């Protein structure tokens, strides 16, 4: 980014594309404050942001939780009648959701003329992350009525909501959807299933889900070990840990803190 800024500063005639490239670069590389500062300088120079510029600036607000700047940018978008761009709307949904402003999140979503897959997934994820899991499930069901495609992120979020609510019935329906939509190869989805069944005391189903994972990652092992430990199956948890050791220890696999805790508790 230092080199990018030098090139930008040496440019005799800056335009909207060069400003947008710089703002997006700062936003994507963890320099959110600098991205917002460049956005303000660009506006002062008389340039009207395009959707890509707004995406970079709003993403920066979301990363650092700057609701004040986010609302200011949203106000500008509204005044210039650029809310209809779904990319901008999706970033606003994500930004308000990360800042815990669910009412604003819903207002932006409802104002989106043609919400796409990202729009639906973003809003239900925001509700679940803010602890409104039941409302997240309702949004997911609404998306299904609208014929929205099911993908890994939305499915994993909904399984996580069922986990928190300990709603086995809806979780099993989601499992059927996972099979129907061929999402069983996704590690995040399968780990969420393992967690759900374990939390609801269905250890046999949790173990079956674990066995369906082609190459279970650390999270899947941890989920099943934790399930055994929580349900009073300490010996099964220890046995699974020993299997984990045999498979990964020789490769210098770094043991996760969560696994340590579950084992040490016993």
DOMAR-901256 format. One record per residue (C-alpha): x, z, y. Coordinates in steps of 0.5 Angstrom, whole numbers, padded with zeros to 4 digits, always signed. Layout:
XZY;...
This chain:
+0000+0000+0000;+0006+0001+0005;+0008-0006+0004;+0001-0008+0004;+0000-0005+0011;+0007-0008+0014;+0004-0015+0012;-0003-0013+0015;+0001-0010+0022;+0005-0016+0022;-0001-0021+0022;-0002-0024+0029;-0009-0026+0028;-0013-0021+0023;-0020-0023+0021;-0025-0020+0017;-0022-0021+0010;-0015-0018+0012;-0019-0012+0014;-0023-0012+0008;-0017-0013+0003;-0014-0007+0007;-0020-0002+0007;-0021-0004-0001;-0014-0003-0003;-0013+0004+0001;-0020+0006-0003;-0018+0004-0010;-0011+0007-0009;-0013+0014-0007;-0012+0014+0000;-0019+0015+0002;-0018+0018+0009;-0014+0012+0011;-0019+0007+0008;-0024+0010+0013;-0020+0010+0019;-0019+0003+0018;-0026+0002+0017;-0027+0005+0024;-0021+0001+0027;-0024-0005+0025;-0031-0004+0028;-0028-0002+0034;-0024-0009+0034;-0031-0012+0034;-0031-0014+0027;-0038-0014+0023;-0037-0011+0016;-0039-0015+0010;-0042-0012+0003;-0035-0012+0000;-0032-0008+0006;-0038-0003+0006;-0037-0002-0002;-0029+0000+0000;-0031+0005+0005;-0037+0008+0002;-0033+0009-0005;-0028+0012-0001;-0034+0017+0002;-0036+0018-0005;-0029+0020-0008;-0028+0025-0002;-0035+0028-0002;-0035+0026+0006;-0043+0025+0007;-0042+0025+0014;-0038+0019+0014;-0043+0016+0009;-0049+0017+0013;-0046+0014+0019;-0044+0008+0015;-0051+0008+0012;-0054+0008+0019;-0050+0002+0021;-0052-0002+0014;-0059+0000+0016;-0059-0003+0023;-0055-0009+0021;-0061-0010+0015;-0056-0011+0010;-0059-0006+0005;-0062-0011+0001;-0055-0013-0002;-0055-0009-0009;-0047-0008-0009;-0048-0004-0003;-0054+0000-0005;-0051+0002-0012;-0045+0004-0008;-0050+0008-0004;-0053+0011-0010;-0047+0013-0013;-0044+0016-0006;-0050+0021-0005;-0051+0023-0012;-0044+0025-0012;-0045+0029-0006;-0051+0032-0009;-0056+0029-0005;-0061+0027-0010;-0067+0025-0005;-0063+0020-0001;-0060+0017-0008;-0068+0016-0010;-0069+0013-0003;-0064+0008-0003;-0066+0006-0010;-0073+0006-0009;-0071+0001-0003;-0067-0003-0007;-0071-0010-0008;-0068-0012-0015;-0064-0006-0018;-0060-0008-0023;-0057-0005-0029;-0051-0001-0025;-0057+0001-0021;-0061+0004-0026;-0055+0007-0030;-0052+0010-0023;-0058+0014-0021;-0060+0017-0028;-0052+0019-0029;-0053+0022-0022;-0059+0026-0024;-0056+0029-0030;-0049+0030-0027;-0053+0035-0022;-0057+0038-0027;-0063+0035-0027;-0063+0032-0034;-0071+0032-0035;-0071+0028-0029;-0066+0023-0032;-0069+0022-0038;-0076+0020-0034;-0072+0015-0030;-0069+0012-0037;-0076+0012-0040;-0078+0008-0034;-0072+0003-0034;-0074+0002-0041;-0081+0000-0039;-0078-0005-0034;-0074-0008-0039;-0067-0006-0037;-0062-0007-0042;-0059-0001-0045;-0051+0000-0045;-0046+0005-0047;-0046+0009-0040;-0053+0010-0040;-0054+0012-0047;-0048+0017-0047;-0051+0020-0041;-0058+0021-0044;-0055+0024-0050;-0052+0029-0046;-0058+0030-0042;-0061+0032-0049;-0056+0036-0051;-0057+0040-0045;-0064+0041-0046;-0063+0041-0054;-0068+0036-0054;-0067+0034-0062;-0073+0029-0062;-0072+0025-0056;-0064+0025-0058;-0066+0022-0065;-0070+0017-0062;-0064+0015-0058;-0060+0015-0064;-0065+0010-0067;-0064+0006-0060;-0056+0006-0061;-0057+0003-0068;-0062-0002-0065;-0057-0004-0059;-0051-0004-0064;-0047+0001-0059;-0045+0005-0065;-0038+0003-0064;-0037+0006-0057;-0033+0013-0058;-0037+0016-0052;-0044+0015-0055;-0042+0017-0062;-0038+0023-0059;-0045+0025-0055;-0049+0024-0061;-0044+0029-0065;-0045+0034-0059;-0052+0033-0059;-0053+0034-0067;-0048+0040-0067;-0052+0044-0061;-0059+0043-0064;-0056+0046-0071;-0056+0039-0075;-0049+0040-0077;-0050+0035-0083;-0053+0029-0078;-0047+0031-0073;-0042+0030-0079;-0045+0024-0081;-0044+0021-0074;-0037+0023-0074;-0036+0019-0080;-0039+0013-0077;-0034+0013-0072;-0028+0008-0074;-0022+0011-0071;-0025+0018-0068;-0021+0020-0062;-0020+0027-0060;-0026+0029-0056;-0030+0027-0063;-0026+0032-0067;-0027+0037-0062;-0034+0036-0062;-0035+0037-0069;-0030+0043-0069;-0034+0046-0064;-0041+0045-0067;-0038+0048-0074;-0035+0054-0070;-0042+0055-0065;-0046+0055-0072;-0042+0060-0075;-0039+0055-0080;-0032+0058-0078;-0029+0056-0085;-0031+0049-0084;-0028+0049-0077;-0021+0051-0080;-0022+0046-0085;-0023+0040-0080;-0017+0043-0076;-0013+0042-0082;-0015+0035-0083;-0014+0033-0076;-0007+0036-0076;-0005+0032-0082;-0007+0025-0079;-0004+0027-0072;+0001+0032-0072;+0006+0027-0075;+0005+0022-0069;+0007+0028-0064;+0000+0028-0062;-0001+0033-0056;-0007+0038-0058;-0012+0039-0053;-0014+0046-0050;-0021+0045-0052;-0019+0045-0059;-0014+0051-0058;-0020+0055-0056;-0025+0054-0061;-0020+0055-0067;-0017+0061-0063;-0024+0064-0062;-0024+0065-0070;
